[in-house]
Structures are given as C-alpha cells and as structure tokens.
Amino acid sequence: MRDASHINELRDLVARSCRIIGMLELSNPTQGHVSTRIPGEDKILIRARGPMEAGLYYTTPDEVITVGLDGKLIEGPAGLAVPQEVFIHTEMYRARPEINSVIHIHPSTVVLFTICDVPLLPILGSYNPSALDLIINNRISQYDRSILIRDSALGRELASAVGATDVCMMRSHGITSVGRDVQEATFNSINLYDLAKMNYQALLLGEPRPIRDDDMAVFRNMRSKEVPTPEKPGRPSDMVYSLWRFYSRRLADQQ
Ligand SMILES: [Zn+2]
C-alpha cells in the first residue's frame, strides 16, 4: 500500500496535466483524460467523467478517481464515473510495464492529419528537437479505426497498434500518448501537437521542406543512447520538468 500523501501527489499531477491540456486547448473542452499508474498495484488514477464534471481546464484532484486494471471503479465521489474509454489506459498499462502515465485527448490539428492522410514531416530542427525526435526515432504510431475504445479487446487492439511508440494518432478521433510519468506523457502530447501545428501552418504557407539528412542524423543520434526499456526505464530528461514548471506557473497565473 502507498501512503495517502503519495496518492494525493499523483492525483494532483493528473489534475494539473488535465488543466494544462485544457489551457493549451489540446482537446475539445470536456473530452479526454489523463491517468497514472499507482506503483506496485493493479490500479490507476484517472480523470473522471460524468454529469458533475466541468471540463479538462477545471479538473480538480478530487475528480481523479481510482480504477482497477479491469476498468472498474474502485473509489470516487458520487456524480462522477469511469470514462467509457478507460480501456485505452488499462490495456496500455498491461502491455507496457515501463509506462506510468497515459493521456488520451482530441487535438484538432493532429486529427486533421489523420483525416487527410497527409504525413507529418520532419521539418523542425533546433526549433524543437523533442518534437522532431518523435518522427525521426519512429515514436509515432497510427491506429486506423475511428470508434470509441469501449472494451478491453479494443484496448488491446489499440495497445498493439501503439507497440513501443510514445504517441499514437487515432484516425478521425484523437491521440494517445504515454510516458514514464505524467509530466513526460504531457510533454509528448504537447510536442506532437507542436509538430502537427507547424506542419499545418507550413502547408498553408508553401511546400514544407524536411531538414537535411545529415542534420537529421545528428538529431537521431542524440536520443539513441537513452531509449527506455522495461528493464532499464531510466528517467525523463530535464527538459520535461522545465516545461512542466513553466506551464504549472502559467496555469497558476491564469487560474
Ligand atoms: Zn476519445
């Protein structure tokens, strides 16, 4: 058993990630959820849905409920329920022991690329190496179906499409991102969005040019030494926590 203060910390991280995603308008206002694994237990903490919710931007820690890996509610206040797509999370935790956070949101600019079947190109260099890294190190997967992931069989199908990647583009639906903690999963979602936004704007402006092959090789090698595995998960980079602190402060200024 974990002590209550640790659980409260995790609950706060999940709620804050929801509010940051809401602040950045990375999803439609009420749709989407962030979760984290309770270490050492077959339980997760996840943003609840239901008649009492007020949308991602206003998620509070008491709206983060405890759910089993079977997708069933363990603990949560009245008026809130388990999200129907909880199986996106539970099956990902089963498939990826090194993953401790899952985010599922509906970012319009990313979804447009799945609708039009336009590939995201590696057009970002030093502007945002972390976003570029998603493409050049094959960390983006595709899920071709557009339905709600409402049972564990569909959750397993999605998890198998995600494989060992960190973000998945779900056709005409949204994205799923994962991380070793809530901060890293949030970072991956923001970077995929940045990549899609820049690709979209570049397409409006003209013909986007991928960066040079030799430059791409330099960026590719920057990551290859630190790919996390179940045996050696390592820890996220300092950049993840800098960005987290930045958005946490901006959130505090706004709310
Ligand atoms: Zn969804």
Residues whose N, C-alpha, C, O or C-beta is under 5 A from the ligand:
A	BS01	ZN	G174
